[in-house]
Amino acid sequence: MKNFADRVAVITGAGSGIGRALAIELAARGAKLAVSDIDEIAVADTAAHCEKLGAEARSYRLDVADRAAVTAHAEAVATEFGRVNLVVNNAGVAVMATVEDLSYEDFDWIVGINFWGVVHGTKAFLPHLIASGDGHLVNISSVFGLVGVPTQSAYNATKFAVRGFTEALRQEMLIEKRPVGVSCVHPGGIRTNIARDARSADDSTADQRATDFARIARTTPEDAAKTILRGVERNRSRILIGPDAYVFDAVPRLLGPSYQRVAALGARVAKRFGAPLGGGL
């Protein structure tokens, strides 16, 4: 996919952050947009912004954890737009808690959105991407899909799962010579609300989490969107976003499993000085 003009792009979690920035960037490049989010008002605003740029855009309220809803959404989009060329499974949430403190309810919640949401979106839209003759699927993982981090076990689990699922799918598309590119995205610290909105064993720390995260999040959603689309144009299997993402990618390659001891030591020191164990999301 060398350009996006007149291509139909589907983006989940498009009410804010990377999803919204992607929609606006694609609208500026002439794409047609089907944007969705659990927040109906926020995603409608995204669609309105895209329309101001001259793009055809429609917004949908969608819970990606609801398999039937995602399946129906895919059929509706394909019917309304006539085809689907690009799908970005972007919707995601976070939970910050140690394994000891993590509740099963929070674990079910994050797996339903971060992992099953990606599976649902992939399964529902893949036939339409294949039928387009020139499709591309983008699944958003994280740098925490590259390394394990204390207090991020649930988030790690979902993002590692997205990575494995996406890499396997890319190989299947190559084996079968399907006309669908597949990319897995690993953002570093992006200036979004994910840290503030994360569930935690101590909800009173939300403001502090947001402050700490803002301090280390150096990449804007707009820059992230441009990087993702550049990766799609080049059909890259792995797309790293931000300088910190390259560090996260390199550490386990250089240190192997011993990175865990180094990370644990760093987290212990950070905890002593009152810093959050999990760092950025």
ZASEVEX-215440 format. One record per residue (C-alpha): x, y, z; residue in one letter. Coordinates in Angstrom, 1 decimal, m for minus. Layout:
BEGIN
<r X="X" Y="Y" Z="Z" r="a"/>
...
This chain:
BEGIN
<r X="0.0" Y="0.0" Z="0.0" r="m"/>
<r X="2.0" Y="2.9" Z="m1.3" r="k"/>
<r X="m0.6" Y="5.6" Z="m0.8" r="n"/>
<r X="m3.9" Y="6.1" Z="1.1" r="f"/>
<r X="m5.9" Y="8.2" Z="m1.3" r="a"/>
<r X="m9.4" Y="6.7" Z="m1.7" r="d"/>
<r X="m8.6" Y="3.8" Z="0.5" r="r"/>
<r X="m11.1" Y="2.7" Z="3.1" r="v"/>
<r X="m9.4" Y="2.7" Z="6.6" r="a"/>
<r X="m11.0" Y="1.2" Z="9.7" r="v"/>
<r X="m9.6" Y="2.4" Z="13.1" r="i"/>
<r X="m10.7" Y="1.3" Z="16.6" r="t"/>
<r X="m10.1" Y="3.4" Z="19.6" r="g"/>
<r X="m10.2" Y="6.5" Z="17.4" r="a"/>
<r X="m11.7" Y="8.8" Z="20.0" r="g"/>
<r X="m8.4" Y="9.9" Z="21.3" r="s"/>
<r X="m4.6" Y="9.3" Z="21.2" r="g"/>
<r X="m3.0" Y="7.4" Z="18.4" r="i"/>
<r X="m6.3" Y="6.3" Z="16.9" r="g"/>
<r X="m7.6" Y="9.9" Z="16.5" r="r"/>
<r X="m4.2" Y="11.1" Z="15.2" r="a"/>
<r X="m4.2" Y="8.2" Z="12.6" r="l"/>
<r X="m7.7" Y="9.1" Z="11.5" r="a"/>
<r X="m6.8" Y="12.8" Z="11.0" r="i"/>
<r X="m3.6" Y="12.0" Z="9.2" r="e"/>
<r X="m5.3" Y="9.5" Z="6.9" r="l"/>
<r X="m8.1" Y="12.0" Z="6.2" r="a"/>
<r X="m5.4" Y="14.6" Z="5.1" r="a"/>
<r X="m4.1" Y="11.9" Z="2.7" r="r"/>
<r X="m7.4" Y="11.4" Z="1.1" r="g"/>
<r X="m8.6" Y="8.2" Z="2.8" r="a"/>
<r X="m12.1" Y="7.3" Z="3.7" r="k"/>
<r X="m12.6" Y="6.6" Z="7.4" r="l"/>
<r X="m14.7" Y="4.2" Z="9.5" r="a"/>
<r X="m13.7" Y="5.2" Z="13.0" r="v"/>
<r X="m15.0" Y="3.6" Z="16.2" r="s"/>
<r X="m14.6" Y="3.9" Z="20.0" r="d"/>
<r X="m16.5" Y="3.0" Z="23.2" r="i"/>
<r X="m16.8" Y="6.7" Z="23.7" r="d"/>
<r X="m19.4" Y="7.7" Z="21.2" r="e"/>
<r X="m19.1" Y="11.5" Z="21.6" r="i"/>
<r X="m15.3" Y="11.4" Z="21.3" r="a"/>
<r X="m15.2" Y="9.3" Z="18.1" r="v"/>
<r X="m18.0" Y="11.5" Z="16.6" r="a"/>
<r X="m15.7" Y="14.5" Z="17.1" r="d"/>
<r X="m12.9" Y="12.6" Z="15.4" r="t"/>
<r X="m15.1" Y="11.9" Z="12.4" r="a"/>
<r X="m16.2" Y="15.5" Z="12.3" r="a"/>
<r X="m12.6" Y="16.7" Z="12.3" r="h"/>
<r X="m11.8" Y="14.3" Z="9.4" r="c"/>
<r X="m14.8" Y="15.7" Z="7.4" r="e"/>
<r X="m13.5" Y="19.2" Z="7.8" r="k"/>
<r X="m10.4" Y="18.0" Z="6.0" r="l"/>
<r X="m12.7" Y="16.9" Z="3.1" r="g"/>
<r X="m12.7" Y="13.2" Z="3.9" r="a"/>
<r X="m15.7" Y="10.9" Z="4.0" r="e"/>
<r X="m15.8" Y="9.7" Z="7.6" r="a"/>
<r X="m18.3" Y="7.8" Z="9.7" r="r"/>
<r X="m18.2" Y="7.1" Z="13.4" r="s"/>
<r X="m19.4" Y="4.1" Z="15.3" r="y"/>
<r X="m19.8" Y="3.2" Z="19.0" r="r"/>
<r X="m18.0" Y="m0.1" Z="19.4" r="l"/>
<r X="m17.0" Y="m2.3" Z="22.3" r="d"/>
<r X="m14.2" Y="m4.4" Z="20.7" r="v"/>
<r X="m14.5" Y="m7.0" Z="23.5" r="a"/>
<r X="m18.0" Y="m7.9" Z="22.1" r="d"/>
<r X="m17.4" Y="m10.4" Z="19.3" r="r"/>
<r X="m20.8" Y="m10.2" Z="17.8" r="a"/>
<r X="m20.7" Y="m6.4" Z="17.8" r="a"/>
<r X="m17.3" Y="m6.4" Z="16.0" r="v"/>
<r X="m18.5" Y="m9.0" Z="13.4" r="t"/>
<r X="m21.6" Y="m6.9" Z="12.7" r="a"/>
<r X="m19.4" Y="m3.8" Z="12.5" r="h"/>
<r X="m17.2" Y="m5.3" Z="9.9" r="a"/>
<r X="m20.2" Y="m6.3" Z="7.7" r="e"/>
<r X="m21.7" Y="m2.8" Z="8.1" r="a"/>
<r X="m18.5" Y="m1.0" Z="7.1" r="v"/>
<r X="m17.9" Y="m3.3" Z="4.1" r="a"/>
<r X="m21.5" Y="m2.7" Z="3.0" r="t"/>
<r X="m21.5" Y="1.1" Z="3.5" r="e"/>
<r X="m18.1" Y="1.7" Z="2.0" r="f"/>
<r X="m18.0" Y="m1.1" Z="m0.6" r="g"/>
<r X="m14.6" Y="m2.4" Z="0.5" r="r"/>
<r X="m12.0" Y="m2.3" Z="3.3" r="v"/>
<r X="m8.3" Y="m1.7" Z="2.6" r="n"/>
<r X="m6.7" Y="m0.8" Z="6.0" r="l"/>
<r X="m7.6" Y="m2.0" Z="9.5" r="v"/>
<r X="m5.9" Y="m0.7" Z="12.6" r="v"/>
<r X="m6.8" Y="m2.5" Z="15.8" r="n"/>
<r X="m5.8" Y="0.3" Z="18.1" r="n"/>
<r X="m8.2" Y="0.2" Z="21.1" r="a"/>
<r X="m6.5" Y="m0.6" Z="24.3" r="g"/>
<r X="m6.5" Y="m0.1" Z="28.1" r="v"/>
<r X="m4.1" Y="m0.6" Z="31.0" r="a"/>
<r X="m4.0" Y="m2.1" Z="34.4" r="v"/>
<r X="m1.3" Y="m1.4" Z="36.9" r="m"/>
<r X="m1.0" Y="m3.9" Z="39.8" r="a"/>
<r X="1.3" Y="m6.6" Z="41.0" r="t"/>
<r X="0.2" Y="m10.2" Z="40.3" r="v"/>
<r X="m0.7" Y="m10.6" Z="44.0" r="e"/>
<r X="m3.0" Y="m7.6" Z="43.9" r="d"/>
<r X="m4.4" Y="m8.0" Z="40.4" r="l"/>
<r X="m8.1" Y="m9.0" Z="40.5" r="s"/>
<r X="m9.5" Y="m11.5" Z="38.1" r="y"/>
<r X="m12.1" Y="m8.9" Z="37.1" r="e"/>
<r X="m9.4" Y="m6.5" Z="35.9" r="d"/>
<r X="m7.6" Y="m9.3" Z="34.2" r="f"/>
<r X="m10.7" Y="m10.3" Z="32.3" r="d"/>
<r X="m11.3" Y="m6.6" Z="31.4" r="w"/>
<r X="m7.9" Y="m6.0" Z="29.9" r="i"/>
<r X="m7.7" Y="m9.3" Z="28.0" r="v"/>
<r X="m11.1" Y="m8.7" Z="26.6" r="g"/>
<r X="m10.1" Y="m5.4" Z="25.1" r="i"/>
<r X="m6.4" Y="m5.6" Z="24.4" r="n"/>
<r X="m6.2" Y="m9.2" Z="23.1" r="f"/>
<r X="m9.7" Y="m10.3" Z="22.2" r="w"/>
<r X="m10.4" Y="m6.9" Z="20.7" r="g"/>
<r X="m7.4" Y="m7.5" Z="18.3" r="v"/>
<r X="m8.5" Y="m11.0" Z="17.5" r="v"/>
<r X="m12.1" Y="m9.9" Z="16.9" r="h"/>
<r X="m11.1" Y="m7.1" Z="14.6" r="g"/>
<r X="m8.6" Y="m9.3" Z="12.7" r="t"/>
<r X="m11.0" Y="m12.2" Z="12.2" r="k"/>
<r X="m14.0" Y="m10.0" Z="11.3" r="a"/>
<r X="m12.1" Y="m7.8" Z="8.7" r="f"/>
<r X="m9.5" Y="m10.2" Z="7.3" r="l"/>
<r X="m11.9" Y="m11.6" Z="4.6" r="p"/>
<r X="m12.6" Y="m8.1" Z="3.5" r="h"/>
<r X="m8.9" Y="m7.1" Z="3.4" r="l"/>
<r X="m8.2" Y="m10.2" Z="1.3" r="i"/>
<r X="m11.1" Y="m9.4" Z="m1.0" r="a"/>
<r X="m9.8" Y="m5.8" Z="m1.5" r="s"/>
<r X="m6.8" Y="m7.2" Z="m3.4" r="g"/>
<r X="m4.6" Y="m4.6" Z="m1.6" r="d"/>
<r X="m5.1" Y="m4.8" Z="2.1" r="g"/>
<r X="m3.1" Y="m4.1" Z="5.2" r="h"/>
<r X="m3.7" Y="m5.0" Z="8.9" r="l"/>
<r X="m2.1" Y="m3.1" Z="11.7" r="v"/>
<r X="m2.2" Y="m4.4" Z="15.3" r="n"/>
<r X="m1.0" Y="m2.2" Z="18.1" r="i"/>
<r X="1.1" Y="m3.9" Z="20.7" r="s"/>
<r X="3.6" Y="m2.0" Z="22.9" r="s"/>
<r X="7.2" Y="m1.9" Z="24.0" r="v"/>
<r X="5.7" Y="m3.9" Z="26.9" r="f"/>
<r X="5.1" Y="m6.6" Z="24.2" r="g"/>
<r X="8.9" Y="m6.8" Z="24.0" r="l"/>
<r X="10.0" Y="m6.9" Z="27.7" r="v"/>
<r X="8.3" Y="m7.8" Z="30.9" r="g"/>
<r X="7.9" Y="m5.0" Z="33.5" r="v"/>
<r X="6.8" Y="m5.2" Z="37.2" r="p"/>
<r X="3.2" Y="m4.2" Z="37.9" r="t"/>
<r X="2.4" Y="m4.6" Z="34.2" r="q"/>
<r X="1.8" Y="m8.4" Z="34.2" r="s"/>
<r X="m1.7" Y="m8.2" Z="32.7" r="a"/>
<r X="m0.7" Y="m5.5" Z="30.2" r="y"/>
<r X="2.4" Y="m7.5" Z="29.3" r="n"/>
<r X="0.4" Y="m10.6" Z="28.8" r="a"/>
<r X="m2.0" Y="m9.0" Z="26.3" r="t"/>
<r X="0.7" Y="m7.1" Z="24.4" r="k"/>
<r X="3.0" Y="m10.2" Z="24.1" r="f"/>
<r X="m0.1" Y="m12.0" Z="22.9" r="a"/>
<r X="m0.8" Y="m9.4" Z="20.3" r="v"/>
<r X="2.7" Y="m9.6" Z="19.1" r="r"/>
<r X="2.7" Y="m13.4" Z="18.7" r="g"/>
<r X="m0.7" Y="m13.5" Z="17.1" r="f"/>
<r X="0.3" Y="m10.8" Z="14.6" r="t"/>
<r X="3.6" Y="m12.3" Z="13.7" r="e"/>
<r X="2.0" Y="m15.7" Z="13.1" r="a"/>
<r X="m0.7" Y="m14.1" Z="10.9" r="l"/>
<r X="1.9" Y="m12.3" Z="8.8" r="r"/>
<r X="3.6" Y="m15.6" Z="8.0" r="q"/>
<r X="0.3" Y="m17.2" Z="7.1" r="e"/>
<r X="m0.4" Y="m14.4" Z="4.7" r="m"/>
<r X="3.0" Y="m14.8" Z="3.1" r="l"/>
<r X="2.6" Y="m18.6" Z="2.8" r="i"/>
<r X="m0.8" Y="m18.3" Z="1.2" r="e"/>
<r X="0.3" Y="m15.3" Z="m0.9" r="k"/>
<r X="m2.6" Y="m13.3" Z="0.3" r="r"/>
<r X="m2.7" Y="m9.6" Z="m0.8" r="p"/>
<r X="m2.6" Y="m8.4" Z="2.8" r="v"/>
<r X="0.4" Y="m6.8" Z="4.6" r="g"/>
<r X="0.5" Y="m7.3" Z="8.4" r="v"/>
<r X="2.3" Y="m5.1" Z="10.8" r="s"/>
<r X="2.8" Y="m5.2" Z="14.6" r="c"/>
<r X="3.3" Y="m1.8" Z="16.2" r="v"/>
<r X="5.3" Y="m1.2" Z="19.4" r="h"/>
<r X="4.9" Y="2.3" Z="20.7" r="p"/>
<r X="7.1" Y="3.6" Z="23.5" r="g"/>
<r X="5.9" Y="6.5" Z="25.6" r="g"/>
<r X="3.2" Y="8.3" Z="23.6" r="i"/>
<r X="1.5" Y="11.4" Z="25.0" r="r"/>
<r X="m2.0" Y="9.8" Z="25.5" r="t"/>
<r X="m4.4" Y="9.3" Z="28.4" r="n"/>
<r X="m3.6" Y="5.6" Z="28.8" r="i"/>
<r X="m1.7" Y="6.1" Z="32.1" r="a"/>
<r X="m4.4" Y="8.3" Z="33.6" r="r"/>
<r X="m7.2" Y="6.0" Z="32.6" r="d"/>
<r X="m5.4" Y="2.8" Z="33.7" r="a"/>
<r X="m7.0" Y="0.7" Z="36.4" r="r"/>
<r X="m5.0" Y="0.3" Z="39.5" r="s"/>
<r X="m5.1" Y="m1.2" Z="42.9" r="a"/>
<r X="m4.9" Y="2.4" Z="44.2" r="d"/>
<r X="m7.1" Y="4.7" Z="42.1" r="d"/>
<r X="m6.0" Y="7.7" Z="44.1" r="s"/>
<r X="m2.6" Y="7.7" Z="42.2" r="t"/>
<r X="m4.2" Y="8.4" Z="38.8" r="a"/>
<r X="m3.1" Y="12.1" Z="38.7" r="d"/>
<r X="0.5" Y="11.1" Z="39.8" r="q"/>
<r X="0.6" Y="8.4" Z="37.2" r="r"/>
<r X="m0.4" Y="10.8" Z="34.5" r="a"/>
<r X="2.3" Y="13.3" Z="35.7" r="t"/>
<r X="5.0" Y="10.7" Z="35.8" r="d"/>
<r X="4.0" Y="9.3" Z="32.4" r="f"/>
<r X="4.0" Y="12.8" Z="30.8" r="a"/>
<r X="7.5" Y="13.3" Z="32.0" r="r"/>
<r X="8.8" Y="10.3" Z="30.1" r="i"/>
<r X="6.4" Y="10.3" Z="27.1" r="a"/>
<r X="8.3" Y="12.2" Z="24.4" r="r"/>
<r X="6.4" Y="11.2" Z="21.3" r="t"/>
<r X="3.2" Y="12.9" Z="20.2" r="t"/>
<r X="0.3" Y="10.9" Z="18.8" r="p"/>
<r X="0.7" Y="12.8" Z="15.5" r="e"/>
<r X="4.3" Y="11.6" Z="15.2" r="d"/>
<r X="3.2" Y="8.1" Z="16.0" r="a"/>
<r X="0.6" Y="8.2" Z="13.3" r="a"/>
<r X="3.1" Y="9.3" Z="10.7" r="k"/>
<r X="5.5" Y="6.5" Z="11.8" r="t"/>
<r X="2.8" Y="3.9" Z="11.5" r="i"/>
<r X="1.7" Y="4.9" Z="8.1" r="l"/>
<r X="5.3" Y="5.0" Z="6.9" r="r"/>
<r X="5.7" Y="1.5" Z="8.1" r="g"/>
<r X="2.5" Y="0.4" Z="6.3" r="v"/>
<r X="3.9" Y="2.0" Z="3.1" r="e"/>
<r X="7.1" Y="0.0" Z="3.5" r="r"/>
<r X="5.2" Y="m3.2" Z="4.6" r="n"/>
<r X="7.2" Y="m3.5" Z="7.7" r="r"/>
<r X="6.5" Y="m6.4" Z="10.0" r="s"/>
<r X="7.5" Y="m4.6" Z="13.1" r="r"/>
<r X="7.1" Y="m0.8" Z="13.6" r="i"/>
<r X="8.9" Y="0.8" Z="16.6" r="l"/>
<r X="7.7" Y="4.2" Z="17.7" r="i"/>
<r X="9.9" Y="6.6" Z="19.6" r="g"/>
<r X="13.6" Y="6.4" Z="20.6" r="p"/>
<r X="12.6" Y="4.6" Z="23.8" r="d"/>
<r X="11.1" Y="1.8" Z="21.7" r="a"/>
<r X="14.4" Y="1.1" Z="20.1" r="y"/>
<r X="16.0" Y="0.8" Z="23.5" r="v"/>
<r X="13.3" Y="m1.6" Z="24.7" r="f"/>
<r X="13.8" Y="m3.6" Z="21.5" r="d"/>
<r X="17.6" Y="m3.8" Z="22.0" r="a"/>
<r X="17.8" Y="m4.6" Z="25.7" r="v"/>
<r X="16.5" Y="m8.2" Z="25.5" r="p"/>
<r X="18.6" Y="m8.8" Z="22.4" r="r"/>
<r X="21.8" Y="m7.7" Z="24.2" r="l"/>
<r X="21.1" Y="m9.0" Z="27.7" r="l"/>
<r X="18.9" Y="m12.0" Z="27.0" r="g"/>
<r X="16.9" Y="m13.2" Z="30.0" r="p"/>
<r X="19.3" Y="m11.5" Z="32.4" r="s"/>
<r X="17.5" Y="m8.2" Z="31.6" r="y"/>
<r X="14.9" Y="m9.2" Z="34.1" r="q"/>
<r X="17.4" Y="m9.0" Z="37.0" r="r"/>
<r X="18.6" Y="m5.6" Z="35.8" r="v"/>
<r X="15.0" Y="m4.3" Z="35.5" r="a"/>
<r X="14.1" Y="m5.6" Z="38.9" r="a"/>
<r X="17.1" Y="m3.9" Z="40.5" r="l"/>
<r X="16.1" Y="m0.6" Z="38.8" r="g"/>
<r X="12.5" Y="m1.0" Z="39.9" r="a"/>
<r X="13.6" Y="m1.6" Z="43.5" r="r"/>
<r X="15.7" Y="1.6" Z="43.4" r="v"/>
<r X="12.8" Y="3.5" Z="41.8" r="a"/>
<r X="10.4" Y="2.3" Z="44.5" r="k"/>
<r X="12.7" Y="3.4" Z="47.2" r="r"/>
<r X="12.6" Y="7.0" Z="45.9" r="f"/>
<r X="8.8" Y="6.9" Z="45.4" r="g"/>
<r X="8.7" Y="6.4" Z="41.6" r="a"/>
<r X="6.1" Y="4.1" Z="40.0" r="p"/>
<r X="7.3" Y="0.6" Z="39.4" r="l"/>
<r X="5.8" Y="0.2" Z="36.0" r="g"/>
<r X="7.1" Y="3.3" Z="34.2" r="g"/>
<r X="5.4" Y="4.2" Z="31.0" r="g"/>
<r X="2.8" Y="2.3" Z="29.1" r="l"/>
